[in-house]
């Protein structure tokens, strides 16, 4: 499990943990790096090339990585690893949309939306995307929802939305209430800081 952290208070969310590594996809190796936070900062500053990183605590070496999907984590004792989930591109063609039984709610995992307006309706203790979607469906102003850490948030959009990767979250919509279904299909689920 990865821990959520921030490079600064504005944004640049990254996930990290101890005793882990991502194998392969190295595009740069930096030596004499003074700690894990410097390694994370190096990755953050390389917007176009870096979305994963590993830091060897014994050698002080930072491995900056570029991968087209979330990488499997390998356990190791001498390194820390991290990723910027919003930089991991998951094309729509590879995104799986799940529908509830009567197809009135649809959702996908590891995603979130931008350019949506919060309805300031938040429900705690919601355990499934279907339940969060039903809450959205019961509010006529809601056409998008986000379930993250058992908190259901409701949103509305009347324009083109943007989709981003957010590991551990579930984003969804109410078919028929989407302003522009084509906009959702074209949503490439990526973000550049």
ChimeraX attribute file (.defattr): number of C-alpha atoms within 10 A of each C-alpha:
attribute: neighborCount
match mode: 1-to-1
recipient: residues
	/A:1	8
	/A:2	16
	/A:3	10
	/A:4	13
	/A:5	15
	/A:6	12
	/A:7	14
	/A:8	9
	/A:9	8
	/A:10	7
	/A:11	10
	/A:12	18
	/A:13	17
	/A:14	22
	/A:15	18
	/A:16	21
	/A:17	17
	/A:18	17
	/A:19	18
	/A:20	22
	/A:21	25
	/A:22	25
	/A:23	14
	/A:24	12
	/A:25	16
	/A:26	17
	/A:27	12
	/A:28	14
	/A:29	13
	/A:30	13
	/A:31	11
	/A:32	9
	/A:33	17
	/A:34	13
	/A:35	15
	/A:36	22
	/A:37	12
	/A:38	14
	/A:39	24
	/A:40	28
	/A:41	13
	/A:42	18
	/A:43	26
	/A:44	24
	/A:45	12
	/A:46	11
	/A:47	14
	/A:48	12
	/A:49	17
	/A:50	25
	/A:51	27
	/A:52	30
	/A:53	29
	/A:54	28
	/A:55	30
	/A:56	23
	/A:57	17
	/A:58	9
	/A:59	12
	/A:60	16
	/A:61	20
	/A:62	28
	/A:63	26
	/A:64	28
	/A:65	21
	/A:66	22
	/A:67	18
	/A:68	12
	/A:69	14
	/A:70	19
	/A:71	17
	/A:72	10
	/A:73	16
	/A:74	11
	/A:75	14
	/A:76	14
	/A:77	12
	/A:78	14
	/A:79	22
	/A:80	23
	/A:81	27
	/A:82	28
	/A:83	28
	/A:84	26
	/A:85	24
	/A:86	24
	/A:87	29
	/A:88	25
	/A:89	18
	/A:90	21
	/A:91	15
	/A:92	15
	/A:93	10
	/A:94	7
	/A:95	15
	/A:96	10
	/A:97	13
	/A:98	15
	/A:99	19
	/A:100	14
	/A:101	9
	/A:102	6
	/A:103	10
	/A:104	15
	/A:105	25
	/A:106	20
	/A:107	23
	/A:108	18
	/A:109	20
	/A:110	19
	/A:111	25
	/A:112	25
	/A:113	22
	/A:114	14
	/A:115	14
	/A:116	18
	/A:117	14
	/A:118	15
	/A:119	15
	/A:120	9
	/A:121	13
	/A:122	17
	/A:123	14
	/A:124	12
	/A:125	9
	/A:126	17
	/A:127	14
	/A:128	15
	/A:129	27
	/A:130	20
	/A:131	15
	/A:132	26
	/A:133	29
	/A:134	16
	/A:135	19
	/A:136	26
	/A:137	21
	/A:138	9
	/A:139	12
	/A:140	9
	/A:141	14
	/A:142	24
	/A:143	24
	/A:144	30
	/A:145	31
	/A:146	27
	/A:147	30
	/A:148	22
	/A:149	13
	/A:150	17
	/A:151	16
	/A:152	25
	/A:153	23
	/A:154	27
	/A:155	22
	/A:156	22
	/A:157	19
	/A:158	13
	/A:159	12
	/A:160	17
	/A:161	19
	/A:162	18
	/A:163	22
	/A:164	23
	/A:165	25
	/A:166	23
	/A:167	18
	/A:168	14
	/A:169	18
	/A:170	24
	/A:171	27
	/A:172	27
	/A:173	25
	/A:174	20
	/A:175	16
	/A:176	11
	/A:177	17
	/A:178	20
	/A:179	16
	/A:180	14
	/A:181	13
	/A:182	10
	/A:183	15
	/A:184	18
	/A:185	12
	/A:186	15
	/A:187	19
	/A:188	18
	/A:189	24
	/A:190	19
	/A:191	17
	/A:192	10
	/A:193	10
